[in-house]
Amino acid sequence: MILLTGSSGFIGSFISRYFERHNIQYKSISRSNSLNPTHFQIDLKKHTYLHDILDGVEMVIHAAAKAHVMNEFHSDQRKEYKEINTLATLNLAKQSIENNVKKFIFLSTIKVNGERTIVNEPYCEISATNPVGPYAISKFEAEEGLKEIFKNSKTELIILRIPLVYGPGVKGNLRLLTKAINLFMPLPFKSIQNKRSLLSAYNLVDVVIAIINHPNKLKQLYLLSDNNAMSLPELILLLGLAIERKPFLFPFPEILLRFLFKIIGKNDQFTKLTGNLEIDNSLIKSDLGWKQAYDIKNSFLDFKNKSNL
């Protein structure tokens, strides 16, 4: 039996859909209601006793989290990140060990390594950590706490640091870009030459299933992404293909573009759109014998078909 937390979230919904379509027995936890008889509608930061739910569970996929938001430095947000992403995670881990869970898969974030990479120097498993902001720090502290908790445990811990995950129903900057393309809005990004790694939700599910089925003990930390990083103009063009709209891209000096974003208070968004953030995923491919099932193009094209798993 598998326990999936955050089953109603963006990532969790892809995993639960896969389980249901392949008749895999699982329990799920989220703050949303569900008709699934093995679903538990609870708030992990308030519901601290989990032994009844963990009874009979052999593997835990911990996808529940408070996602990154723009006003994360507000004191209430800081508290929420700590309670949900760190403390609730460690509580679940301790009780998983007590219930003899065999594998504990924790979905973390590449932001634990930092916000940007140098060109042609992607993050890898031995890269230094440099979490910036309450969200990344809460995930980093969860990772460190998990490593300590599982140090002398028979339960196997696998941490997956992942970048922005995309697929049908994606939110944030990708949704805003999609809307802009759909409205044929002028997009002044044609001259941007950055490289960012992304992750298809389908590839994430594929790796999670591979970890579940892997017969041997794996390493504790892996960085996961699609194979090829892409520039912002390449991303926009593929989004256009997905929604059958030709983007209105035009060149504009990057220094002036950055200045304009700063004036309107969107400097953070500009950095996320135009900065470099590359990931080396070679270790997880080697250890799992995993070959990427979806590339960026066919995953984006599948925006029109929400039943791909």
C-alpha positions in Angstrom: 0.0 0.0 0.0 1.2 3.5 -0.9 0.4 6.7 0.9 0.3 9.9 -1.3 0.1 13.3 0.5 -1.0 16.4 -1.3 -3.1 14.3 -3.7 -5.4 17.2 -4.8 -2.5 19.5 -5.6 -1.0 20.1 -9.1 1.7 17.3 -8.8 -0.3 15.0 -6.5 -3.3 15.0 -8.9 -1.0 13.6 -11.7 0.3 10.8 -9.4 -3.2 9.9 -8.1 -4.5 9.8 -11.7 -1.8 7.4 -12.6 -2.6 5.1 -9.6 -6.3 5.0 -10.4 -5.8 4.2 -14.1 -3.3 1.5 -13.3 -5.3 0.0 -10.4 -2.6 0.7 -7.9 -3.8 0.5 -4.3 -3.1 3.7 -2.4 -4.3 6.0 0.4 -4.3 9.7 0.0 -4.1 12.8 2.1 -5.1 16.3 1.2 -7.1 19.2 2.6 -9.8 18.7 -0.1 -12.7 16.2 -0.1 -12.7 13.2 -2.3 -15.0 10.3 -3.1 -12.1 7.9 -2.9 -12.8 5.7 0.2 -9.1 5.6 1.1 -8.8 9.4 1.1 -8.3 11.3 4.3 -9.3 15.0 4.3 -6.9 16.4 6.9 -4.5 19.3 7.4 -1.0 17.8 8.1 0.1 20.8 10.1 -2.9 20.3 12.5 -3.5 16.5 12.3 -0.3 15.3 14.0 -1.4 11.7 14.8 -1.0 9.6 11.6 -0.5 6.1 12.8 -4.0 5.0 11.9 -3.5 6.3 8.3 0.0 4.8 8.0 -1.2 1.3 9.1 -0.3 -1.1 6.3 1.5 1.5 4.3 4.8 0.4 2.7 5.7 3.5 0.8 5.1 7.2 1.3 5.2 9.8 -1.5 5.2 13.2 0.3 4.0 15.8 -2.3 2.1 18.0 0.1 3.6 21.4 0.6 2.9 25.1 0.8 3.9 26.3 -2.7 6.1 29.3 -3.4 4.2 32.6 -3.5 5.4 36.1 -4.4 4.8 37.6 -0.9 6.6 34.8 0.9 8.5 37.2 3.2 5.4 38.2 5.1 5.6 36.9 8.7 2.4 34.8 8.3 3.8 33.2 5.2 7.1 32.4 6.9 5.2 30.6 9.7 3.1 28.6 7.2 6.2 27.4 5.3 7.8 26.3 8.5 4.7 24.5 9.8 3.8 22.8 6.6 7.0 22.2 4.6 9.3 21.5 7.6 7.5 20.4 10.8 4.6 18.5 9.2 7.1 16.7 7.0 9.3 15.6 9.9 6.3 14.5 11.9 5.2 12.3 9.0 8.7 10.9 8.6 9.0 9.9 12.3 5.7 8.1 12.3 6.5 6.5 8.9 9.6 4.9 10.5 7.5 3.8 13.6 5.1 2.1 11.2 7.9 0.3 9.3 7.4 2.1 6.0 10.0 0.8 3.5 10.4 3.9 1.3 9.8 7.6 1.9 9.9 9.8 -1.2 10.2 13.5 -0.5 9.5 16.1 -3.3 11.8 19.0 -2.6 12.8 21.9 -4.8 15.9 22.9 -6.8 15.6 26.2 -5.0 17.5 24.5 -2.2 20.6 24.9 -4.4 19.7 28.4 -5.4 17.9 30.7 -7.8 20.4 30.8 -10.7 23.2 28.9 -12.3 26.2 30.0 -14.3 26.1 29.2 -18.0 27.1 25.6 -18.7 27.5 24.9 -15.0 24.2 23.1 -14.0 23.3 22.1 -10.5 24.1 18.5 -9.6 23.9 16.4 -6.5 27.2 17.6 -5.1 26.5 21.3 -5.8 26.5 23.6 -2.8 23.2 24.5 -1.2 22.1 28.2 -1.1 18.3 28.4 -0.3 17.0 32.0 -0.7 13.7 32.9 0.9 11.3 31.2 3.4 10.0 28.6 0.9 13.4 27.3 -0.1 14.7 27.5 3.4 11.7 25.5 4.7 12.4 22.8 2.1 16.1 22.8 3.0 15.4 22.4 6.7 13.0 19.6 5.9 15.8 17.8 3.9 18.3 18.2 6.7 15.8 17.0 9.3 14.9 14.0 7.2 18.5 13.0 6.8 19.0 13.0 10.5 15.7 11.1 11.2 16.5 8.4 8.7 20.2 8.1 9.6 19.8 4.9 11.5 16.5 3.7 10.1 15.6 0.8 7.9 13.3 3.0 5.9 14.8 4.2 2.7 14.8 8.0 2.1 14.8 9.4 -1.4 14.8 13.2 -1.9 13.9 14.6 -5.3 14.9 18.2 -6.0 12.8 19.4 -8.9 12.4 22.6 -10.9 9.2 24.1 -12.2 6.8 21.3 -13.1 4.4 21.8 -16.1 1.4 20.1 -17.6 -2.3 20.6 -18.0 -3.6 23.0 -15.3 -0.2 24.6 -14.6 -0.2 27.9 -12.7 2.1 30.8 -12.2 4.2 32.3 -14.9 3.5 29.6 -17.5 -0.2 30.2 -17.2 0.3 33.9 -17.6 2.5 33.4 -20.7 -0.2 31.0 -22.1 -2.9 33.7 -21.6 -0.7 36.3 -23.2 -0.1 34.1 -26.3 -3.7 33.3 -26.5 -4.6 37.0 -26.6 -1.8 37.6 -29.1 -0.2 40.1 -26.8 3.3 41.4 -27.9 6.0 39.7 -25.9 9.4 41.5 -25.9 11.5 38.4 -25.2 12.9 37.4 -28.6 16.5 38.4 -27.7 16.6 36.5 -24.3 19.2 33.8 -24.5 18.8 32.1 -21.1 18.6 28.4 -20.3 16.2 26.9 -17.8 15.5 23.4 -16.9 11.8 22.4 -16.5 10.1 19.1 -15.6 7.1 17.5 -17.3 4.5 16.3 -14.8 4.5 13.1 -16.9 8.2 12.6 -16.5 7.9 13.2 -12.7 5.3 10.5 -12.4 7.4 8.2 -14.5 10.4 8.6 -12.2 8.3 8.2 -9.0 6.9 4.9 -10.4 10.4 3.8 -11.3 11.6 4.5 -7.7 8.6 2.6 -6.2 9.4 -0.4 -8.4 13.2 -0.3 -8.0 14.4 -3.4 -6.3 17.7 -2.1 -4.9 18.6 0.7 -2.5 19.0 4.1 -4.2 21.0 7.2 -3.2 19.4 9.6 -0.8 19.4 12.7 -3.1 18.6 13.2 -6.8 18.1 16.2 -9.0 15.4 15.6 -11.6 14.5 17.6 -14.7 13.7 17.1 -18.4 16.8 16.4 -20.5 17.1 19.7 -22.3 17.0 23.2 -20.8 15.4 25.9 -23.0 15.4 29.6 -23.5 12.4 31.8 -22.8 11.7 32.3 -26.6 11.8 28.5 -27.2 9.4 28.0 -24.3 7.0 30.6 -25.7 7.1 29.1 -29.1 6.2 25.6 -27.7 3.4 27.1 -25.6 2.1 28.6 -28.8 2.1 25.2 -30.5 0.3 23.7 -27.6 -2.6 26.2 -27.8 -2.4 26.5 -31.6 -1.5 30.2 -31.5 1.5 31.9 -33.1 3.2 34.0 -30.4 3.9 37.7 -31.2 7.6 37.7 -30.2 9.8 40.7 -30.8 13.3 41.8 -29.7 13.9 44.4 -26.9 17.1 45.3 -25.1 17.3 43.1 -22.0 18.7 45.9 -19.8 15.7 48.1 -20.6 13.3 45.2 -20.1 14.8 44.5 -16.6 14.4 48.2 -15.8 10.8 48.3 -16.8 10.0 45.1 -14.7 11.7 46.7 -11.7 9.6 49.9 -12.1 6.4 47.9 -11.9 7.6 45.8 -9.0 8.1 42.6 -11.0 11.9 42.2 -10.7 11.5 38.7 -9.1 9.3 37.5 -12.0 11.7 38.9 -14.6 14.6 36.9 -13.0 12.5 33.7 -13.0 11.6 34.2 -16.6 15.0 35.2 -18.0 17.7 33.9 -15.6 19.6 30.6 -16.1 18.7 27.6 -14.0 20.1 24.4 -15.4 20.0 20.9 -13.9 22.2 17.9 -14.5 19.9 14.9 -14.3 22.5 12.2 -15.3 22.7 10.5 -11.9 19.1 9.6 -11.6 19.0 8.4 -15.2 22.0 6.2 -14.5 20.8 4.8 -11.2 17.2 4.1 -12.3 18.1 3.2 -15.9 15.4 5.8 -16.7 14.9 7.2 -20.2 12.8 10.3 -20.5 9.3 9.4 -21.6 8.2 12.9 -22.7 10.2 15.7 -24.1 9.2 19.3 -23.6 7.4 19.6 -27.0 5.0 16.6 -26.7 4.3 17.4 -23.1 3.2 20.9 -24.0 1.3 19.7 -27.0 -0.6 17.5 -24.6 -2.1 20.5 -22.9 -5.1 19.8 -25.2 -5.3 16.2 -24.0 -5.6 15.9 -20.2 -5.8 12.1 -20.1 -2.2 11.2 -21.1 -1.2 9.1 -18.2 
